[in-house]
Amino acid sequence: MLTLYNQWRLINVGTLFIGYGLYILNRKSFVFLLPEIIEDEHLKNNDLGTITSSLTLAYSISKFIGGILSDQISPRVMFPLGLFATGALSLQFSVSTSVQSFILVSFLMGLAQGVGWPAVAKVLKQWYPQSEIGLWWSLISAAANVAGTLGPLGLALLAINFGWRGAMQFCAGGAIIVAATAGFMIRSSPTDVGLPSIQTSSDQPNKSTDDAGRGDSSSVLQNLWAILSSPALWVISLLFLISNFLVNGITDWGQLFLIQEKGLSHTTGSSFTSAYSLGATVGSITSGYITDKLVAKYGRRRRGTSRYPWLLLMVALNLLSLHTLRNYIDREAYQELILLVGLCLGIAQKSCVVLFGILAVENSPIHLSGTVHAFAALASSVGGVLAGLPLTYISQHYTWSHALYCMESASFLSLVVMLLIRRMNMRIGYQSHQKTD
């Protein structure tokens, strides 16, 4: 028999999983439909890079603002509004005809997309304790991988029958329908349904701090200083930036690298992408589950994090896989090796993205968790921007191998940083809170 807690947890997770999957499907529909769009619209590499970078740039801005707003506005409002706007803009993209309009609509879609994940993070922070949040964070993150696995094939089949514009309109319709119902299903915290909060006293601000934080500008500045003066924020943000740079670099351009640089077939390129998406799904779920077990066993450490061993392993696996992809994959390579590399990249890269996001939220007090995640997510989004036009510029003026070398170097840097922070204090934004206690 499910308790009332678990009933609402399942309703929240189910709604957020479907909704977030549609966020991702609409955001990535342009990439999934690239072959059809390039054929119909005759776009160049620089055009593609500009379109993807415009969306990612706007997403960076919006996700940062959305993270801060999530400490003030109910996720129950933010999540459906962003999804509805995403669907409406996908419809507009599907009827656009020029490169300039593609860039403008992509930018606006990035603005709409940015409020989605901050709302998810806030709901999870308020419904799950630290020893459980990793698994549920990973499960909802896996919605992106489900969209990445099923999206290319599903949209390709729709494009065959209805064209790329019809396929994109199908995504948009799904987003609008789910957005219309999500507001009735989501509950921001247990207190919304008359249940006590699950947060410990150390995570909760006292009343005077909370009231001051909402109305006193000096307290707002004090909280902001407490966040920005935490060294762990900057380290997590750097690692988050590199991780998202690598994820976007592989998901957006990995297939083109194999086809244009290595001379592999479109089928092999698509198989690599599917293997990557499968690995990302596995990595997303297992990283949260395994590191939750580590947290439950070793507890919350004052220095370092119980999730560190798995994170270090994933960063090392990512570097090894990128090196193999750049140096050992060619026409003579076994198909099994190509798929294995794609699978390992997906597992390693998605694990890193999931866990760095969790670290930002779980190591901050609940009343600042949205703002802390906003700063980390801003860095992550900058990594996404760097994976757009800069990488396509390098590929157009040099080669895709040079672009992959830049990614491999970034991965090596992340490994070095991980080795240096093993005993670092990971708590963020607690200085001002501790002073008021």
Secondary structure, 3 states (H helix, E strand, C coil): CCCHHHHHHHHHHHHHHHHHHHHHHHHHHHHHCHHHHHHHHCCCHHHHHHHHHHHHHHHHHHHHHHHHHCCCCCHHHHHHHHHHHHHHHHHHHHCCCCHHHHHHHHHHHHHHHCCHHHHHHHHHHHHCCHHHHHHHHHHHHHHHHHHHHHHHHHHHHHHHHHHHHHHHHHHHHHHHHHHHHHHHHCCCCHHHHCCCCCCCHHHCCCHHHHHHHHHCHHHHHHHHHHHHCCHHHHHHHHHHHHHHHHHHHHHHHHHHHHHHHCCCCHHHHHHHHHHHHHHHHHHHHHHHHHHHHHHHHHCCCCCCCCCHHHHHHHHHHHHHHHHHHHHHCCCCCCHHHHHHHHHHHHHHHHHHHHHHHHHHHHCCCHHHHHHHHHHHHHHHHHHHHHCCHHHHHHHHHCCHHHHHHHHHHHHHHHHHHHHHCCCCCCCCCCHHHHHHC
